[in-house]
Amino acid sequence: MSMSTPTATQRTFNFSPGPAVLPVSVLEELRDEMLCLPGAGCSLLEMSHRDKRFLEILHGAEASLRSLLGIGDDHAVLFLQGGARLQFSMVAANLLRGSGKTAEYLVTGSWGKYALAEAVKEGDANAIYNGQADNFNAVPSAGDYQASADAAYLYYCSNETIQGVQFPTEPETPSGVPLVCDSSSDFLCRPVDMSRYGVLYACAQKNAGPAGVTVVVIRRDLLAQASADLPGYLLYRNHAENDSEWNTPPAFAIYALGKVAKWVADDIGGLEAMRKHNEQKAALLYDVIDAFPQFYHGHAVTDCRSLMNVTFRLPSDTLQASFIAGAKAQDLENLAGHRSVGGIRASIYNAMPLDGVRTLAQYMTDFAQQNG
Ligand SMILES: *Cc1c(COP(=O)(O)O)cnc(C)c1O
């Protein structure tokens, strides 16, 4: 082994919002199987997507997601490209365009706002809740919005990655209106009730794998209504009818995502255990914020705080800069808030070890005591 071979011990604590930290055991498996997938005679990177060994990987990833999330036969699971951003358009192109209905959006942060901006290109779409006036620091309760019984769908983003606000549970939906969710940054962080969803999608690179694949879970009865005039890639049913092989799927990203799902199931013990683990980690940071209310200003109101992205400000930009520099010196990396909002953001996705969060919490305590 050469001296420059990177090892697990050189890894820092990576609080990046995405692409983000992955479980070390998954990275080790990917490394071990890189040159030759056991028994296959070549790397997965070199294998046809029609090869039966890749189909086993594809179906295995789907089976893991179905079992973790409790996805039944009435939903299709698709592995697509184009990221979450393409879903902003695909959802509206398939479920809104030509429907004669209106799509209703709960806008609780930047990603919901961008999603709505794409939807209006496809048809009538509007925000029935918009938290912008409060700087997107909360999510609505049932009484805060009026959803129509004849809407094309009700759309929300379960965790706003930039602002760090998360729905504690699914919003109320009028019966018959499909619920659509962008779950990109909290996918697999806790159990969800899939029976409530028309569509739930997530790009992988926040909480479920590397960049390159987006998981779309869609109720099968919603597949039929889209117009065949859409560009073929944009039609969900092309992907559903062809087992996500209408065109070449992002094979390596699917492979890695399957390993992450297996890690959540086998190493963590499933989504309920994952939730407990995530609640424990998030509480460590929010407790420090609450212990120094004059120094740390949490962005989200208390009951909308994200388990995944902890956002807060310090009393000045100078202190924020020195907080980030001091953190870096302790191998706590990528803590700067999104360029559009500033402040500090600690992204503590599923794979962020407890140790990393403990180290950050201690650093925050020390920093507040020294500079408060
Ligand atoms: C990152 C993110 C997106 C954008 O994902 P891309 O894959 O870059 O298109 C959309 N929604 C949410 C909630 C995100 O966190």
The ligand as a MOL file (V3000), in Angstrom:
LIG
                    3D

  0  0  0     0  0            999 V3000
M  V30 BEGIN CTAB
M  V30 COUNTS 15 15 0 0 0
M  V30 BEGIN ATOM
M  V30 1 C -30.8310 19.2240 -3.3420 0
M  V30 2 C -32.2860 19.3600 -3.4410 0
M  V30 3 C -32.9190 19.5260 -4.6820 0
M  V30 4 C -32.1480 19.6280 -5.9820 0
M  V30 5 O -31.5990 18.4040 -6.3110 0
M  V30 6 P -30.8310 18.1780 -7.7080 0
M  V30 7 O -30.5900 16.7160 -7.7260 0
M  V30 8 O -29.5890 18.9980 -7.6410 0
M  V30 9 O -31.7340 18.6270 -8.8070 0
M  V30 10 C -34.2890 19.6100 -4.6900 0
M  V30 11 N -35.0100 19.5200 -3.5620 0
M  V30 12 C -34.4380 19.3710 -2.3570 0
M  V30 13 C -35.2830 19.2830 -1.1370 0
M  V30 14 C -33.0570 19.2800 -2.2550 0
M  V30 15 O -32.4810 19.1320 -1.0530 0
M  V30 END ATOM
M  V30 BEGIN BOND
M  V30 1 1 1 2
M  V30 2 1 2 3
M  V30 3 2 2 14
M  V30 4 1 3 4
M  V30 5 2 3 10
M  V30 6 1 4 5
M  V30 7 1 5 6
M  V30 8 2 6 7
M  V30 9 1 6 8
M  V30 10 1 6 9
M  V30 11 1 10 11
M  V30 12 2 11 12
M  V30 13 1 12 13
M  V30 14 1 12 14
M  V30 15 1 14 15
M  V30 END BOND
M  V30 END CTAB
M  END
